[in-house]
Amino acid sequence: MAIDYAERIPNNVELSTNRTLQRALEQWQPAFLSWWKEMGPTDFNALDVYLRTAISVDTKGWANYGYVRMPDYRWGIFLAEPEADRRIGFGDDFGNPVWQQVPGEYRSQLRRLIVTQGDTEPASVEQQRLLGHTAPSLYDLRNLFQVNVEEGRHLWAMVYLLHAYFGRDGREEAEELLARHSGDADNPRILGTFNEPITDWLSFFMFTFFTDRDGKFQLKSFAESSFDPLARTCRFMLTEEAHHMFVGDTGISRVTKRTLEVMKELGTDEPAAIRRAGALDLPTIQRYLNFWFSSSLDLFGSEASSNAAAYFAQGIKGRPDEKKYDDHIVRDATFELDVPDGNGGVRRESVAMRNAMNEVVRNSYTEDCMRGLNRWNKLIEAAGHAFRFSLPSTRFRRTIGNWAGVPTDPSGRPIAQDEYDAQVASWLPNGDDRAFVASLMRRVIEPGKMAAWIAPPEKGIKDRPVDYEYVRLA
């Protein structure tokens, strides 16, 4: 049956007049819905959820709220409004007109990057598919589902690019995006972080704060691309990605607030006492933070990368907020890296700036993460406690790049492997931590009520009260 594109798939890409693209998406949409019903939050597909839906890119249309069942969500295809006479903003072709079609010489590179980005979107839905059974409130359950459907829409955004600009190769890649599955032993997702299980809400909040923040920086890099359809697609995706990071940021804040309340009630900061009272002690939160931050660091790639240099030179992928830099060509600039010296120490190495683009973006990401930690630490400081959350070094627990497999402590100090093995259980979530966190995961479904380990939000969604029935379970 033909799809009513104006109603079923809101878009601003003239889908109704593009018969070739229509036929491609007519074949892909049923496969997507089958994937959603099999690998998404399947036990909740019959529920009415108070969701935000984008139906256009203007301020009135991009955020429409109302009850919808998730399989009926209107996954749209939107590009940000075009910029008149937009010019290439970086690399060897700086100042030339941007591309409206894929240059033949960059076809494989662009397809690879779009596929890799697209693969992360359904992966996170798969990782989070069972969390609804342990949601700490209806408010949080609704936020989980909002993140899920928007990751689905982001998949549609990447699939649109593959179908519209890459022909048969693009259609085959779009099919493969639904064939791979998070954690699958035979056909896993492309990037390691997206194969990590997310079985508890502390991990979910960490993921949406740290890993979705990586997504923010990847999208901002693509938003600078000389391939204008990719740039415009990612600029619109960023408006939705902000909510995912908000969920993580406020989620960890609320966990911290509740912990501080329990510490005040008990008159102690002793972790065992906090746990006995049914709250998450601060050191445990820190260990989860160490895990998800270090895992997300690898998503940026190696510190020195010939691929990153080529993407920048070719104008395919730039630095986030490229306009803030003075030199947009950086043909002769260099960057100083810390690398292992092979003898348990550290040495400085100068590399071409273009080769260090991954590290430039990773440093900006780290600074952005630190702003969140500063907000959480102000809560702890205001409560009169000396404990502070900290980011581990970008050298810690790396599996990609110069520091891959090099044992360090969280401060980045190289140490012997046996010392690392002896102490890692105090730096990362251990078996006892995961068992305790799992014991707290009990679903709370009465409107306005919260699980005992998390504080309520400061306000509800779209001017609704916190005790609003965000998900109709009956």
N, C-alpha and C positions, 0 to 999 in steps of 0.2 A: 504494500500500500504506500502511495506517495505521501511524503511528509508535508504538512503545512508549515513551511519554514518560518514564516513571519510569526506564527503563534507558538509552535513547538520549540523552535531553536531561534530565539531572539538573536539578531546579528546586525552588523553594519558593514558586511562584506558583500552585499548584493547576492546573497545565496540564492534567492528566488529566480534570478536570471542566469545563473551559471549552471547549465545542465550537466556539464562534465563533473563539476564538484558535487552537484546534487546526487548523481548516480553513485559516486564514491562514498559519500556519507550515508546514503540509503543502505549501502552494504555494511558499513562500519557500525552504524548506530545499534542495530540489534545485537551485535557482538558486545558492544559496550554495556548494554542493559543486562545481558546475560552475565557478563563479568561482575557488574554491580550486585546483581542478585545472588551471585555465588561467593564473591570475595569481599563485598562491602559489608556494612552493618546489617546483615540479612535479617536478623531477628526483629528489626524495628521498621521494616519497610512498610508496614500497614498503619503506622502511627502518623498522626498529624503533628508536624513540628513547625514552630514559629521561626521561619527562615527568612533571610535576606536573599533576594534574587535580583540580578542585574538584567535589565531589559533594554538599556541603552547606555551610552557613555556620558551623557550629560548629568548634571547634579541631581536632577529629578528622577532620572531613570536607572541609575546604576545601583540604587539601594531601595528596592521595594520589599516591604515586610508583609508577611501573612502566613497562614497555616498551609502547609503543603506536605504531601507524602513524598519521601525522598525519591522513589523511582519515577515520580511525576515531576521532579524538579526540572525547570527549564534551563538546561545547560546551554548557554549562549556562546556565541563567537564574537568577540569585540576587539577592535583595535582602537587605540587612542586616536583622537583627531589628528589629521596630518598637519605637519608644520610646513608652512609655505617656504619654498625654495630651500629646503633643508640641505645642508652640506655635510660631507664627511668630517667628523670632528677629531680624528686622530689617525696616526699611521702614515704610510708612504703616500697615500692619495688624499691627504688632508686638504680640505677646501673644495674638492670636486663634488659634483652632485651625488647624493645617495642613490642606491640601487633600488629599483622597484621590482626587478627580477633577479634571480640567482645568477651571478656570473659563473660561467661554465668552469673556470679554473678553480673556483672555491666551492663547488657543488658538494663534494664529499665532506669537506670540513664543516660546512654549515649543517648538512644533514646529521653528521655525527653529534654536533653540539645540541641540536634541537631534539634528537632522540634521547640523549643523555638527560637533558632537562625534563623532557616529557616522561621519562621512565620514573622519575622521582615522585610524580604526582599520584599515580595509582598505587605506588609502593606504600606511601604513607597511609592511604586508606586501608590497605591490607594489614599494615602493622597495627592499626588501631581498631580493627573490626569488632573485637570482643569487649572493648572498654565500656560500652553502654551498659553492660550487666553489673558494673561496679561504680557507676557514676555517683559522686558525692552529693549531687542535688540535681533537680530538673534544670536549673540554670546551666550547670556544667554539662549536662547531657545535651542540651540544645546547642551549646558552643561546640561540643565535639562534632555534632552532626553538621553544623555550619562549616566547620573546617573541612569535613569530609566532602560535602557537595561542592565546595569551592575548589578543592583539589581535583575533583572530577571535572569541573569546568576548565581548570588549567590544563588538564589532559586534552580536552576538546580544543583548546587554543593551540597546543602544539600539533595535534593531529590535523587541524585545519591547515597549518603551514606545510606539513608533509604532503597532504593531499593536493593543495593548491599549487605548490611550487616544485614538487619533486617527482611527479609522474608515478610510474609503476613502482619504482624504488621506494617512494614515500608511502604508497599504499601498503606495501609489504612491511615497512617499518612500523606503520600504524597498527597493523595486525599483531606484530611481535610485542608491542607495548602491552597488549592484553594477554599474551602468552606467558611472559615472565611473571613470577610471583615472588613476593618478599619471603626470604628464607627458604625458598625451594632448593633442595639439594641438587637437582639436575638443571634447573633453569631459573637461577636467582635474579634479582634486580642488579643493575649494572654497578651501582655504588654500594660499598660495604655497609655504610650507616643505615641504608634503607633495607637491609636484611636483618637488622637487630630487632628482637622481639620487644614490643611495648605492651606489657601485661598489667601495668599499674598506672595510676593517675599521676604519681610523682614523676615517672618517666615521661608521661604525656606532656606535662607542663614543661619539663626540661627540653623535650624534643621541640615543642612549639616555640620555646624561647631561643634555643641554640641552633637547632637544625633548620627550622624555618627562617631563622635570621641568615643563615648561609644562603637560603633561597632568595632572600631579599637582595643580597649582594650579587648573586649570580644574575638575577633579573635586572638589577641596575647596570651591570656590565653589558648585558645584551640590549638594554634600552639605549645604549650608545652606538649600537651596531650600524654599519653602513647599509645593511640590508633592511630597508625601511619597514617592511611588514613585520619582521621580527622585533625591531625596536618598538614599534607602536603596540604590538601584542603585549610585550613585556611591561610597557609603561602602564597599561590598563591592569595587568595582573598584580602590579604592586599595590594598587588600591585595596585589593582583597587580602594580599599577603600581610598587610598591616594588622588585620584582625587576628590572624593566626599568632602573631608575636604578642599581641595584646593578651590573648588567652594564656600564653605561657608566662608572661611578665606578671600579670595580676594573679595568676594561679599560684606562682611561687611566693608572691607577696602575701597572699591569703594563708598559705601554709605557714609561713614565717610568723604572721600575726597570731595565728592560733597557738603556735608553739610558745610564743612569748607570753600569751595569756596563761597557758598552763604553767609555765615557769614562775609567773607571778603568784598564781594560786598556790603552788606547792612551796614556793620560797627556795627553789633550788634549780640549778641548771644541769644536774647530774643526768646523763642520757638515760640510764636505766629507769630512773624515776619518771622521766618524761614519757618513756615508752609504756610504763605500767599505767600511766594515766590516759593512754590511747592517742598520744600525739607523736609527731615526728621530731626527734631531737636534731639540733642544728648540725652536729657532725655528720649525721646520716645524710642530711640534705646536701652537705658539702661533698660527700663521696659521690652522690648521684650527679652533682654539678660537674665534678671532675670527669666522670665517665662521658657525659653527653657533650661537654665542651671539647674534650680531646678527640672524641669520635667525629665531631663535626669539622674539626680542623682539616682532616684529610680530604674533605670534599673540595678544597681549593686546589689540590694537586701539589706537585713538587715545588720546593722553593725556587729552584732554577729550572726552567722548562723551555725547551725549544718550541714546543707547540704554542705556549703562551706568547712567546716572542712573535711567532708567525701570525697568530690570530690578531695581535695588535698591529703588526706591520701591514697586514692585509685589510685592516679596517673591519674585521669580523666581530671582535669582542674587545671592548675598551675597559677603561677604569671607571668605576662608579663616579658619577658627578664629574665627568671629564673636564667640564668648563672651569672647575676650580683650579686646575693646573695651568702653569705658564707655558710649559713646553709640551706640545701635543704630538710631537714626532719622536722625541727622545732617542734619536739615532746614536748619539754619542754619550749619553748619560750612563752612570753606573750606580750600583746599589751594593751596600755592604751586608753580607750575610754571616751569621754565626754557624759554623759547621764543626762536626767532630774532628779532632786532630789525630784520631787513631790510637792515641795513648791515654784515653780516659779524660782528655781535656777538651778545650774549645779554642778554635782559632777563627780569625776573621778572613773572609774571602770576598773579593770584589768581583761582581758579575755585571754584565750589561743590564741596564734597567729593563729593557724589553724582555729579557729572559726572567726577570724577577717580578713580573706582573702578578703572578699568583701570590707572592709574598706581600706585595703592595696591598692587594685587596684583603688578604688575610689579616694584615695589621689593622686596616680600617675596621674589619669585622670585630677584631679583638677589642678595639677601643669602644665600639658600639655595645658589645656585650658588657663591658665594664660599667657603662652607664646604668644598666639594669642592676648590677650588683651594688652600685652606690645607693640606689633607691632602697634596696632590701637592707643594706647595712645601716641606713639612717633609721629604719624601724628598730633595729637591734640597739643602736646607740641611744635612741630616745628612751628605750626601756631600761637603760642603765647597765647593759652587759658589755663585756670586753670582746666577745667573740665577733669576728668579721668573716663574711664570705670572701673568698679570693679565687681568681682564675688561676689554674695551673699554667705553667710555662707552655708555650707552643712547641717545645721540644718533647713534652711528656706524652708517652704512650702513642707515639706516631707509628703508622704503618706505611706511610708514603713519604718520599723525600729524603733529605740528608739525614734526618734523625730516625728513619725507619729502623725499628729493631734495636735502637740504642737505649739501654736502660738508664733512666734518669729518675730523680725524685720529682715531686710536683713543682719544685722551684726551678727545674731544668738542669740541676747539677748531675753530671754523669756519675753513675755509681756502678758497682759490680753487679753482675746478674744475680748472684746469690743474695745480695742485700736487697735488690729489687723484689725478688721472690719472697723474701721474708717479711717485707713491709707492705706489699701491694694490697693486702686485705684491709689495711688501715687507710688506704688512699682511694680505693674504688669499692663500690657496693660488693659486699661479701655475701655468702650464703645466708648468714643470720639476718643481715640487713634485708635481703630480698624476701625472706620468709616473714619477717616482721611487717614490712610494708604490705605484703600480700594479705596479712591477717587483718589489716585496716580496711581493705577494699570491700566494703559492704554497701550495696546500693541504697540510696535514700531518694524516695520518690514523692514524698509529701511536699507540695508547693511551699517554698520559703524555708524549708528545713535543710540543714547542712550536716554532713558527716562530722564526727567529733574531732577530726584531725585537720579541718580547714575552716577558716573564718568566712562569713558571708561576704559577697562583693559589696562595694560601696553603693552601687546602683544597678538597676536592671538593664534590659535591652530596649533600645528605642523608646525611652521614657516609660517603659512598663515597670511595675514594682518588682522587687526581688522575688516576691511570692506569687508571681504570675504563673499560670499553667503553660510553661514554655513547650512542653511536650504532653500531648493528650494520650495518656497510657490506656485509658478505658476504651 
